Amino acid sequence: MQARRGPEFSLQSWGANSYGQLGHGGVEDRPVPGLCDAAALKDKAVRVVTGGGGHTAVITEDGEVFVCGQNHRGQLGLGHLTDISTLQRCLGLTQMVTNVTCGWDFTLFLTDSGRVLSCGSNAFGQLGIGQKPAYTADVQIVESLKAAVVSVAAGLRHSLAVTDSGCVYQWGIGLMSQAKRTLSPSPIPSHLSSVLPSLVPGLNQKMSRVVAAGSMHCVCLTENGDLFLWGSNKHSQLLSSEPFLSSPTPVERSLLGGETVLRVWSGWTHIVAQTETGRVFTWGRGNYGQLGRHASTSQSSESQSTTEDQEVRLPEEVPALQGATQITCGSEHNLAILGGRLLSWGWNEHGMCGDGSHADVFQPQLVPALRPLLIGCGAGHSMAVCVAVAASEDRKCTSTFI
């Protein structure tokens, strides 16, 4: 979807802002939505909004990228390491960009020709350019990915990509320490230990189309609507009794109402999937309310987290999200658009649920006074391109779906 900025449209953001990632020009957290300083966009249509550990990226209709926030490892791709508190165009990107995904302190860009570019921290080889340099503020091409890429995902310290032929590649060694502990004395598979894109085994008979990444797990969705999961299973997000899965393992459709999956998203430790009939299922860690299931606000300690994880091992439907047209996950919070309204739930320590409080939200709740067209999350902040309420009610605005 793309939404045009202008008098009837606005870019709103809220939540954590220690590095200026909200684009307001300051560094104070904001527990309710507020206008970004989006003058640099010059009323261009916005196609994608998303964020990482402390940074934000926006793509416009003409493939330009605008960034702000934390930049200590060059994750903004601006050629320097200075934090930026208002959106600034990434001039180092000369190709048209169609998508962007942000890890904790690095960024991956996907161009219209299917090339993957990266910048930021490379301490774990997550940029896909080899072990060195340790970080880069200049955007680099992931040269070893020769085939055109259709989907990319950035985890905490690892990356994923799907090519147009349906092959899945992984790079970055962020999962290797846990793999060593759980797989020893067996050798570590190459896709978990490579700083260059490595073919993920076990999917060669599948036509993969979309990848998503948690802090230490991986998600793949095939064109037939099947889900495959691998990596860390600390919070039962892989629906297995094993602590770590080194290769893709399918999710039984019976766990998702017997339906195929159309879309999937991942937070740091939880997964959200929407099936062919619009039903939404969640599973994984839930102690902050990120699964949208429970109203309890007393589950905050690590021991309580463990108890809840055992309770929510299997996917469970969240009826309040039936028919959501967009969903996005932060590290432990979420946003959704349903019926033209914005919903939020999950971790709220920095006000990223937008309700003016800092109390975790255990069921999807309405974020009032916003008419969202496009939504995105960083680890601890939220963004939405919105239409002015008055303009919406007077039917003076339009939006274009792509």
C-alpha positions as CSV (number, residue, x, y, z in Angstrom):
1,M,0.0,0.0,0.0
2,Q,1.1,3.5,-0.6
3,A,-0.3,6.6,1.0
4,R,0.2,10.2,-0.2
5,R,1.5,12.8,2.3
6,G,0.0,16.2,2.2
7,P,-2.5,18.4,4.0
8,E,-4.9,15.4,4.4
9,F,-2.2,12.9,5.3
10,S,0.4,12.7,8.0
11,L,3.3,10.6,9.2
12,Q,2.8,9.8,12.9
13,S,5.1,8.1,15.3
14,W,5.3,7.2,19.0
15,G,7.2,5.1,21.6
16,A,10.9,4.9,22.3
17,N,12.9,7.9,21.0
18,S,16.3,7.8,22.7
19,Y,18.1,8.3,19.4
20,G,15.6,10.4,17.5
21,Q,14.0,7.5,15.8
22,L,10.6,9.0,15.9
23,G,11.7,11.8,13.6
24,H,10.3,14.6,15.8
25,G,13.5,16.5,16.1
26,G,14.1,15.5,19.7
27,V,14.9,12.5,21.8
28,E,12.1,12.3,24.3
29,D,9.8,9.2,24.3
30,R,6.3,9.9,23.2
31,P,3.5,7.7,24.6
32,V,0.9,9.0,22.2
33,P,1.1,9.5,18.4
34,G,2.7,12.7,17.2
35,L,3.6,14.3,13.9
36,C,7.0,13.5,12.4
37,D,9.1,16.3,10.9
38,A,8.6,14.9,7.4
39,A,9.5,18.0,5.4
40,A,12.2,16.0,3.6
41,L,9.6,13.8,2.0
42,K,8.1,16.8,0.1
43,D,4.6,15.3,0.0
44,K,5.7,12.1,-1.7
45,A,3.7,8.9,-1.4
46,V,5.0,6.6,1.3
47,R,5.2,2.9,0.4
48,V,7.0,1.4,3.5
49,V,7.6,2.4,7.1
50,T,9.7,0.3,9.4
51,G,12.3,0.4,12.1
52,G,15.1,-1.4,14.0
53,G,16.6,-1.3,17.4
54,G,16.8,2.5,17.4
55,H,16.3,3.6,13.8
56,T,13.6,4.2,11.2
57,A,13.4,3.8,7.5
58,V,10.8,5.1,5.0
59,I,10.5,4.2,1.3
60,T,8.6,6.6,-1.1
61,E,6.7,5.7,-4.2
62,D,9.7,6.5,-6.4
63,G,12.0,4.2,-4.5
64,E,13.8,6.8,-2.4
65,V,14.8,5.9,1.2
66,F,14.6,8.3,4.1
67,V,16.1,7.5,7.5
68,C,16.5,8.8,11.1
69,G,17.5,7.6,14.5
70,Q,20.5,5.7,15.9
71,N,23.5,5.6,13.6
72,H,26.4,4.5,15.8
73,R,27.2,1.6,13.4
74,G,26.2,3.4,10.2
75,Q,22.8,1.6,10.0
76,L,21.3,4.7,8.4
77,G,23.6,4.4,5.4
78,L,24.4,8.1,5.3
79,G,28.2,7.7,5.1
80,H,28.7,8.9,8.8
81,L,28.0,7.7,12.3
82,T,26.0,10.6,13.7
83,D,22.4,10.1,15.0
84,I,19.7,12.0,13.1
85,S,16.5,13.1,14.7
86,T,14.6,14.0,11.6
87,L,14.1,12.1,8.4
88,Q,17.0,12.5,5.9
89,R,17.3,11.0,2.4
90,C,19.8,8.2,2.0
91,L,21.8,9.5,-1.0
92,G,24.0,6.5,-1.1
93,L,21.1,4.5,-2.5
94,T,21.1,5.2,-6.2
95,Q,18.9,2.3,-7.2
96,M,15.1,2.2,-6.7
97,V,14.4,0.5,-3.4
98,T,11.1,-1.5,-3.1
99,N,11.5,-2.8,0.5
100,V,13.6,-2.4,3.6
101,T,14.1,-4.5,6.8
102,C,15.9,-3.4,9.9
103,G,17.8,-5.6,12.4
104,W,19.0,-4.3,15.7
105,D,21.8,-2.1,14.4
106,F,21.9,-2.9,10.6
107,T,19.7,-2.5,7.6
108,L,18.9,-4.5,4.4
109,F,17.5,-2.9,1.3
110,L,15.8,-4.7,-1.6
111,T,15.9,-3.0,-5.0
112,D,13.5,-3.2,-7.9
113,S,16.1,-5.4,-9.8
114,G,16.2,-7.9,-6.9
115,R,19.5,-6.9,-5.5
116,V,20.2,-6.8,-1.8
117,L,22.1,-3.9,-0.2
118,S,23.2,-3.6,3.4
119,C,24.8,-1.2,5.9
120,G,25.4,-0.9,9.6
121,S,26.9,-3.4,12.1
122,N,28.7,-6.5,10.6
123,A,30.0,-7.8,13.9
124,F,28.2,-11.1,13.2
125,G,28.5,-11.1,9.4
126,Q,24.9,-10.0,9.2
127,L,25.6,-7.7,6.2
128,G,26.4,-10.6,3.9
129,I,29.6,-9.1,2.7
130,G,32.1,-11.3,4.6
131,Q,33.6,-10.9,8.1
132,K,35.1,-7.5,7.6
133,P,34.6,-4.6,8.1
134,A,33.0,-4.7,11.6
135,Y,30.5,-2.0,10.4
136,T,30.0,0.3,7.5
137,A,28.1,3.5,7.1
138,D,28.2,3.2,3.3
139,V,25.6,1.0,1.6
140,Q,27.2,-2.2,0.2
141,I,25.9,-4.7,-2.4
142,V,25.6,-8.3,-1.2
143,E,27.5,-9.5,-4.2
144,S,27.3,-13.2,-3.7
145,L,23.5,-13.2,-4.1
146,K,23.4,-13.4,-7.9
147,A,19.7,-14.4,-8.4
148,A,17.0,-11.9,-8.1
149,V,15.6,-11.6,-4.5
150,V,11.9,-11.2,-3.7
151,S,11.9,-11.1,0.1
152,V,14.4,-10.2,2.8
153,A,14.3,-10.3,6.6
154,A,16.7,-9.0,9.3
155,G,16.8,-10.6,12.8
156,L,18.8,-9.5,15.8
157,R,22.2,-10.6,14.2
158,H,21.2,-12.7,11.2
159,S,19.6,-12.2,7.8
160,L,17.4,-14.1,5.3
161,A,16.5,-13.8,1.7
162,V,14.3,-15.6,-0.8
163,T,15.1,-15.6,-4.5
164,D,12.6,-15.5,-7.4
165,S,13.2,-19.3,-7.9
166,G,12.1,-20.0,-4.4
167,C,15.5,-20.6,-2.7
168,V,16.1,-19.4,0.8
169,Y,19.5,-18.0,1.9
170,Q,20.7,-17.2,5.4
171,W,23.8,-15.4,6.7
172,G,25.2,-14.0,9.9
173,I,26.4,-16.0,12.9
174,G,24.0,-14.7,15.5
175,L,22.4,-18.1,16.0
176,M,25.7,-20.0,16.1
177,S,26.4,-19.9,19.9
178,Q,23.1,-21.5,20.8
179,A,23.5,-23.9,17.9
180,K,26.9,-25.0,19.3
181,R,25.4,-25.6,22.8
182,T,22.5,-27.6,21.6
183,L,23.9,-29.5,18.6
184,S,27.3,-30.5,20.0
185,P,29.1,-32.7,19.1
186,S,27.5,-32.6,15.7
187,P,28.9,-30.0,13.3
188,I,27.1,-26.6,12.8
189,P,25.3,-26.4,9.5
190,S,26.8,-23.9,7.1
191,H,23.7,-21.7,6.9
192,L,24.1,-21.0,10.7
193,S,27.8,-20.3,10.6
194,S,28.3,-18.3,7.4
195,V,29.0,-14.6,7.0
196,L,28.0,-14.9,3.3
197,P,24.6,-16.0,2.0
198,S,24.3,-19.8,2.4
199,L,21.6,-21.9,1.0
200,V,19.2,-23.2,3.7
201,P,18.7,-27.0,3.3
202,G,15.4,-28.7,3.6
203,L,13.4,-26.4,1.4
204,N,14.6,-27.4,-2.0
205,Q,11.3,-29.1,-2.9
206,K,9.3,-26.0,-1.8
207,M,8.7,-22.8,-3.6
208,S,9.4,-20.3,-0.8
209,R,8.1,-16.8,-1.2
210,V,8.4,-14.8,2.1
211,V,10.9,-14.9,5.0
212,A,10.6,-13.3,8.5
213,A,13.1,-13.2,11.4
214,G,12.9,-13.1,15.1
215,S,15.8,-12.3,17.4
216,M,17.2,-15.8,17.0
217,H,14.7,-17.7,14.9
218,C,13.7,-17.9,11.2
219,V,10.3,-18.1,9.4
220,C,9.6,-19.1,5.8
221,L,6.2,-19.1,4.0
222,T,5.8,-21.0,0.8
223,E,3.6,-20.2,-2.1
224,N,1.3,-23.1,-1.1
225,G,0.7,-21.5,2.3
226,D,3.0,-23.7,4.4
227,L,5.1,-22.3,7.3
228,F,8.6,-23.6,8.1
229,L,10.5,-22.6,11.3
230,W,14.0,-23.0,12.6
231,G,16.5,-21.5,15.1
232,S,16.0,-20.9,18.8
233,N,12.9,-22.3,20.5
234,K,13.4,-20.7,23.9
235,H,9.8,-19.5,24.0
236,S,8.2,-22.3,22.1
237,Q,7.9,-20.1,19.1
238,L,9.0,-23.1,16.9
239,L,6.2,-25.3,18.2
240,S,8.7,-28.0,19.1
241,S,9.9,-29.8,22.2
242,E,13.5,-29.2,21.1
243,P,15.4,-26.2,22.3
244,F,16.9,-25.5,18.9
245,L,16.0,-26.6,15.3
246,S,18.9,-26.4,12.9
247,S,16.8,-26.9,9.8
248,P,13.4,-25.8,8.6
249,T,10.5,-27.7,10.2
250,P,6.9,-27.5,9.0
251,V,4.0,-26.2,11.1
252,E,1.1,-28.6,10.9
253,R,-1.9,-27.0,9.3
254,S,-4.1,-28.5,11.9
255,L,-2.6,-26.1,14.4
256,L,-3.9,-23.2,12.3
257,G,-7.4,-24.3,11.8
258,G,-6.5,-26.6,8.9
259,E,-6.0,-23.5,6.7
260,T,-3.2,-22.3,4.5
261,V,-1.2,-19.2,5.7
262,L,-1.4,-16.1,3.5
263,R,0.8,-13.8,5.6
264,V,3.2,-14.1,8.5
265,W,5.1,-11.7,10.8
266,S,7.6,-12.1,13.6
267,G,8.6,-10.2,16.7
268,W,11.7,-11.0,18.6
269,T,10.2,-14.0,20.3
270,H,6.6,-14.4,19.0
271,I,5.0,-15.1,15.6
272,V,1.7,-13.9,14.1
273,A,0.1,-15.6,11.1
274,Q,-3.0,-14.9,9.1
275,T,-4.8,-17.7,7.2
276,E,-6.7,-17.8,4.0
277,T,-10.0,-16.8,5.7
278,G,-8.5,-13.9,7.5
279,R,-8.1,-15.6,10.9
280,V,-5.1,-14.5,12.9
281,F,-3.1,-16.9,15.1
282,T,-0.3,-16.0,17.6
283,W,2.2,-18.1,19.5
284,G,5.6,-17.8,21.3
285,R,6.4,-15.5,24.2
286,G,3.5,-13.8,25.7
287,N,4.4,-12.3,29.0
288,Y,4.2,-8.7,27.7
289,G,0.8,-9.3,26.1
290,Q,2.3,-9.6,22.6
291,L,0.1,-12.5,21.8
292,G,-3.0,-10.4,22.2
293,R,-4.8,-13.1,24.2
294,H,-5.0,-12.2,27.9
295,A,-6.0,-9.2,29.9
296,S,-3.7,-10.0,32.9
297,T,-1.2,-7.4,33.7
298,S,0.7,-9.3,36.4
299,Q,3.0,-11.4,34.3
300,S,6.2,-9.5,34.2
301,S,8.9,-11.6,36.0
302,E,11.0,-14.1,34.2
303,S,9.4,-16.9,36.2
304,Q,6.0,-15.7,35.2
305,S,7.2,-15.6,31.6
306,T,8.2,-19.2,31.8
307,T,4.8,-20.2,33.1
308,E,3.0,-18.4,30.4
309,D,5.2,-19.7,27.7
310,Q,4.2,-23.2,28.8
311,E,0.6,-22.2,28.6
312,V,0.7,-20.8,25.1
313,R,2.8,-23.4,23.4
314,L,0.3,-23.9,20.6
315,P,-1.0,-21.3,18.2
316,E,-4.3,-19.7,19.3
317,E,-6.7,-17.6,17.3
318,V,-7.2,-13.9,18.3
319,P,-10.8,-13.3,17.2
320,A,-10.4,-9.5,17.6
321,L,-8.0,-9.5,14.7
322,Q,-10.2,-11.4,12.2
323,G,-10.0,-9.7,8.8
324,A,-7.1,-7.4,9.7
325,T,-5.8,-5.8,6.5
326,Q,-2.3,-5.0,7.9
327,I,-0.3,-6.3,10.8
328,T,3.2,-5.5,11.9
329,C,5.4,-6.6,14.8
330,G,8.0,-4.7,16.9
331,S,10.3,-6.6,19.2
332,E,7.5,-7.4,21.6
333,H,4.6,-5.2,20.5
334,N,2.3,-5.1,17.5
335,L,0.0,-2.9,15.4
336,A,-2.9,-3.9,13.1
337,I,-5.3,-2.1,10.8
338,L,-8.9,-3.4,11.0
339,G,-11.9,-1.7,9.6
340,G,-9.8,1.4,8.9
341,R,-8.9,1.7,12.6
342,L,-5.6,1.2,14.3
343,L,-5.1,-1.5,17.0
344,S,-2.1,-2.0,19.3
345,W,-1.1,-4.5,21.9
346,G,2.0,-5.9,23.7
347,W,5.0,-4.4,25.4
348,N,4.4,-0.7,26.3
349,E,7.3,0.4,28.5
350,H,8.1,3.3,26.2
351,G,4.5,4.1,25.2
352,M,4.7,2.3,21.8
353,C,1.1,1.1,22.1
354,G,0.1,4.7,21.9
355,D,-2.4,4.8,24.7
356,G,-0.6,7.4,26.8
357,S,0.4,4.9,29.4
358,H,3.4,2.6,30.0
359,A,1.4,-0.4,31.0
360,D,1.6,-3.5,28.8
361,V,-1.5,-4.2,26.7
362,F,-2.7,-7.7,26.8
363,Q,-5.5,-7.5,24.2
364,P,-5.7,-5.5,20.9
365,Q,-7.0,-2.0,21.8
366,L,-8.0,0.9,19.7
367,V,-5.6,3.8,19.2
368,P,-8.1,6.6,19.0
369,A,-8.1,9.6,16.6
370,L,-6.1,7.9,13.9
371,R,-7.2,6.7,10.5
372,P,-4.2,4.6,9.4
373,L,-3.3,3.7,5.8
374,L,0.1,2.2,6.4
375,I,1.8,1.0,9.6
376,G,5.3,0.0,10.8
377,C,7.2,-0.9,13.9
378,G,10.7,-0.6,15.3
379,A,11.9,-2.6,18.2
380,G,10.3,-0.2,20.7
381,H,8.5,2.4,18.5
382,S,5.6,2.6,16.2
383,M,4.7,4.5,13.0
384,A,1.7,5.1,10.8
385,V,0.8,7.1,7.7
386,C,-2.7,8.5,8.6
387,V,-5.4,10.4,6.9
388,A,-6.8,13.4,8.8
389,V,-10.1,12.4,10.5
390,A,-12.0,15.4,9.1
391,A,-10.8,14.6,5.6
392,S,-11.8,10.9,6.0
393,E,-15.3,11.8,7.2
394,D,-15.7,14.2,4.3
395,R,-14.4,11.6,1.9
396,K,-11.9,14.1,0.5
397,C,-8.9,11.7,0.6
398,T,-7.8,8.8,-1.5
399,S,-5.3,6.0,-1.1
400,T,-3.7,3.8,-3.7
401,F,-3.1,0.1,-3.1
402,I,-0.1,-1.5,-4.7
